[in-house]
Amino acid sequence: MYPVQELHEFLLEKAAQLTEEWYDSLDKSGPHGVYAATDSNAVELLKKQNYEFHLQFCQLFVQEE
């Protein structure tokens, strides 16, 4: 297996963890803005969007030019 393929698979395996760590690291103390949301649906949407970003990012390592 090529190193780039290994990196691709590694990042895919870590995508959910990266999303959770990203969300946990956000400053949610501000009264305004999307990151201050407390609605569980809004939080899940943010996490889903971030997770999808990670999946798209991982594709860069295996896509043809």
C-alpha atoms as a printed R data frame, in Angstrom:
   type eleno elety resid chain resno       x      y       z
1  ATOM     1    CA   MET     A     1   0.000  0.000   0.000
2  ATOM     2    CA   TYR     A     2   1.266  3.439  -0.883
3  ATOM     3    CA   PRO     A     3   2.008  5.885   1.983
4  ATOM     4    CA   VAL     A     4  -0.573  8.323   0.627
5  ATOM     5    CA   GLN     A     5  -3.218  5.576   0.698
6  ATOM     6    CA   GLU     A     6  -2.228  4.752   4.274
7  ATOM     7    CA   LEU     A     7  -2.598  8.410   5.229
8  ATOM     8    CA   HIS     A     8  -5.989  8.508   3.516
9  ATOM     9    CA   GLU     A     9  -7.216  5.483   5.459
10 ATOM    10    CA   PHE     A    10  -5.754  6.748   8.739
11 ATOM    11    CA   LEU     A    11  -7.504 10.101   8.404
12 ATOM    12    CA   LEU     A    12 -10.788  8.435   7.461
13 ATOM    13    CA   GLU     A    13 -10.566  6.288  10.579
14 ATOM    14    CA   LYS     A    14  -9.946  9.405  12.690
15 ATOM    15    CA   ALA     A    15 -12.564 11.669  11.059
16 ATOM    16    CA   ALA     A    16 -15.209 11.201  13.762
17 ATOM    17    CA   GLN     A    17 -12.653 11.725  16.524
18 ATOM    18    CA   LEU     A    18 -11.283 14.832  14.811
19 ATOM    19    CA   THR     A    19 -14.800 16.246  14.582
20 ATOM    20    CA   GLU     A    20 -15.448 15.670  18.288
21 ATOM    21    CA   GLU     A    21 -12.097 17.193  19.253
22 ATOM    22    CA   TRP     A    22 -12.762 20.157  16.970
23 ATOM    23    CA   TYR     A    23 -16.154 20.787  18.552
24 ATOM    24    CA   ASP     A    24 -14.803 20.388  22.089
25 ATOM    25    CA   SER     A    25 -12.057 22.926  21.353
26 ATOM    26    CA   LEU     A    26 -14.435 25.663  20.161
27 ATOM    27    CA   ASP     A    27 -14.991 28.745  22.286
28 ATOM    28    CA   LYS     A    28 -18.722 28.515  22.908
29 ATOM    29    CA   SER     A    29 -18.828 31.248  25.539
30 ATOM    30    CA   GLY     A    30 -19.842 34.075  23.190
31 ATOM    31    CA   PRO     A    31 -23.531 34.971  23.194
32 ATOM    32    CA   HIS     A    32 -23.787 35.161  19.414
33 ATOM    33    CA   GLY     A    33 -22.719 33.051  16.509
34 ATOM    34    CA   VAL     A    34 -23.211 29.547  15.319
35 ATOM    35    CA   TYR     A    35 -20.743 28.045  17.818
36 ATOM    36    CA   ALA     A    36 -22.733 29.363  20.765
37 ATOM    37    CA   ALA     A    37 -25.735 27.259  19.744
38 ATOM    38    CA   THR     A    38 -27.146 25.014  22.452
39 ATOM    39    CA   ASP     A    39 -29.882 23.448  20.356
40 ATOM    40    CA   SER     A    40 -28.939 19.795  19.885
41 ATOM    41    CA   ASN     A    41 -30.079 19.833  16.236
42 ATOM    42    CA   ALA     A    42 -27.832 22.802  15.471
43 ATOM    43    CA   VAL     A    43 -24.888 21.164  17.231
44 ATOM    44    CA   GLU     A    44 -25.398 17.917  15.342
45 ATOM    45    CA   LEU     A    45 -25.590 19.830  12.051
46 ATOM    46    CA   LEU     A    46 -22.293 21.580  12.820
47 ATOM    47    CA   LYS     A    47 -20.654 18.277  13.647
48 ATOM    48    CA   LYS     A    48 -22.057 16.644  10.528
49 ATOM    49    CA   GLN     A    49 -20.743 19.460   8.338
50 ATOM    50    CA   ASN     A    50 -17.315 19.249   9.932
51 ATOM    51    CA   TYR     A    51 -17.263 15.459   9.536
52 ATOM    52    CA   GLU     A    52 -18.192 15.810   5.863
53 ATOM    53    CA   PHE     A    53 -15.361 18.314   5.475
54 ATOM    54    CA   HIS     A    54 -12.925 15.723   6.823
55 ATOM    55    CA   LEU     A    55 -14.224 13.110   4.379
56 ATOM    56    CA   GLN     A    56 -13.809 15.514   1.446
57 ATOM    57    CA   PHE     A    57 -10.341 16.520   2.641
58 ATOM    58    CA   CYS     A    58  -9.261 12.873   2.799
59 ATOM    59    CA   GLN     A    59 -10.222 12.424  -0.851
60 ATOM    60    CA   LEU     A    60  -7.463 14.860  -1.834
61 ATOM    61    CA   PHE     A    61  -4.908 12.178  -1.019
62 ATOM    62    CA   VAL     A    62  -6.292  9.603  -3.431
63 ATOM    63    CA   GLN     A    63  -7.856 11.643  -6.242
64 ATOM    64    CA   GLU     A    64  -6.326 11.758  -9.662
65 ATOM    65    CA   GLU     A    65  -5.242 15.214 -10.741
